[in-house]
Amino acid sequence: MASIKRMKGIAVSRPFIYGNSAQPLHGKKAANPEHTHRWTLSVRGINNEDISYFIRKVTFKLHDTYDNPTRVIEKPPFEVTETGWGEFDLIIKIHFNPVSGEKPLTLYHHLKLHPYEEDELGSPGLKQKPVTSYSYDEVVFNEPIDTFYAILQENTTSNIPLKKTPHHQFSLQAEQEEIERLDKALKTTAQEIVKHRERCKRLEAELAVK
């Protein structure tokens, strides 16, 4: 059995993006007549560069209402295209080249179908626009096995600075939208708690009278 030699003190990073794009069907036929959008979930390299030399396969876990909700894509493009009407959380598991000896990386993505920004004029056409929601990430291989290190050295990927990555804009937008949704949810929850306390006080007062 060949010995495993790790490259001590060396770390190699490889950037990639993951997320989804979505397009309203506009009356186009879908397998389910209730579906309103066609969407594609993907893991890909910056500027669509080849990432198959370090990624062996990608597993996408969709909502259980889909047929065969666990989709395993073993060659690029690492993507799944479906139709649907609702947004939900997905699990993405990236399996690396077996030579790497690395464990799979699990990521989470909230499928986005609708734009959340408000149109100043209240235009109803805003909801009919295509949506893109991608996040930038980097996988860091710390002290990689020598054979895998050689593969990484033979295949370079453009490590574009975050601020120059077009898809990072989508990431920032999605992050801001998520913050706003969470803030709204917290405010709604606080209001419900106040209402619940007031109802409890009224019930206590009524019971005290009886």
N, C-alpha and C positions, 0 to 999 in steps of 0.2 A: 504493500500500500504506500503510495507516494506521501511524503511528509508535507504538512501544511506550513508554509512559511508566510508570516505576516510582515508587511512593510512597516516597521516600527517608526513611530513619530511622523507618519505621513497620513494626511487626510485629503480625500478627493471629493469634490462636490459636483453634482450634475443637476442643472435646473430643468424644470418642466412646468407645464400648466395643466390644470384640471378644472372641469366645470361643464356647463351646458350652454347650448344655443337653442332658441325656440322660435318658431314661426307660426302665426295664426293660420289655420287651414283655409279660411275664407270660403267655406262651402265645399272645399275639396273633400273627396271621399276618404273615410278612415274605416278601419275594421269595426270600430264602435261608433255608431252615429252620434253619441253624446260627446265624443272627443272633440276638443276645440283647437288643439295645437299639435304640431309635430316638433319633437325635440330630439337633440342629439347630445348624449353625455360622452365625454371623451377625456383621455389622458394623452397628451402629446408634447413633443419637444417645442422649444422656442422656435418660432418661424417654421414650424412643422419639420424640424430636423429629426433625423432618425434616432430613436431612443431604444430600439430593440436590442442593441448590443448589451445594455445593462438591465433592461426590463424583459423578463421572459414571457409574462402574461399578466392580464388584468382581470380581476373579478368584479363585476358590478352587481350589487344587490338592490333590486328595484322593490317597489311596493308589492306586497303579497297578492294584490288583486291582479297583477299581470301574470300571464302564462309564463311558466319557467322564469320566475323572478330573479334567479341567480344566473347571470350570464358570464361565461368565461371566454375571453377573447385572447387567443394564443398567438396572434400575429398582428402587426400594424395594418391599418390604423386601429388603435385600441379605443373603440367607440361602440356605442349602442344607440340606435335610432328607434324611437317609438312615438306613439300618439297618446294623448291624454287630455284631461280637463283640469286636473288638480295638481298642486304643488306638494311635495313631500320630501323627507330626508332620505338620502341614499348613502350606501356604504360602498366605498371603493377600496379594493385591496390590491396592492401592487406586488407582484411576485418578481423577484430579481433573478438574473442569470444564475443558474445552479452553481456555476463555478465560483460565484461570489461568497457562498456560504452565509449570506445574509437572510434574516427573517423577513417575512412580508411586511409591508408598510400599509397601515390602515388609515384611510382618510374619510372624512364625512363632507357631504355636499348637499345643500338644500336646493332642490330643483326649482328653477325660476322660470315661470311662463309669462308673467305679467310685469310691465313696468310700474314701479310704485311712485315715481315722481309725479307731481301735480302739474298739469298744464295750466299756465296763467289764464288762458282763455277758456279753460274747461272743455277743450276739444275732445269729443268722444272718440276721435280717430287715434288718440294716443294708445289706447289699448290694442290697436291693431298693428302696432309696430313690432318688428322683430326684437328679440331680447337676447342679450349675451351676458353670461355670468361666469367668469373664469377667475381662478386664483393662481397666483404664482407661488411656487415652492421649490425647494432644493433638497435633494437627498445627499447626505454626507456619509461617505464610506470611510470610517476611521480605521486606520491600519489594515487596509485591504489585503487579501491573500495575494501573493505575488503573481499568480497566473491571471487573476482578475484585474490586478493593477496593470498588467501588460495590455489587457483588452481596453481598459480605460484610457491608457496612454495612446493606443492606436486609434481611438475614436474620440475626437474632441467635440465638445458642444459649446456653442456660443453662450458664454455666461454674461448675458446682457444685464447691465445695471438695472435695478428695480425701477428707477424713475424713468428709464428709457423703454421699458417693456410696455407695449400698447395694452396687453391684457391685464397689466397691473391696475390700469384705470378701472377696469371692470371690477377688479378685486376691491379697490377702495370704495367704489360705488356700492357694491354689494355689502361691504362692511358697514358703511354709513346707513344704508337702508335697514340692515339688521339691527343696528343700534337704535334707530328710530322706532322700529317695530317693538323692540324690547322695552323701550321707554314708554311707548303707548300702552303696552301690556301691563307694565308696572303701575301706571296711573289708573288704568281700568281696574286692576286688582285692588288697589288702595281704595278706590271709590266703592267697590263692592264690599270691602271689609267694613267701611264706615256705615253703609246701608245695613249690613248684617247686624252690626252692633246696635244701631238704632232700633231695628226690629226686635232684637233681644231685650232691649230696655223697655220697649212698649209692652212686650209680652210679660215681662217681669212685673211691670206696673199693673197690668190687667189682672195677673194672678194675685197680686198683693191686695187689690180691691175685693176680689172674690173671697 
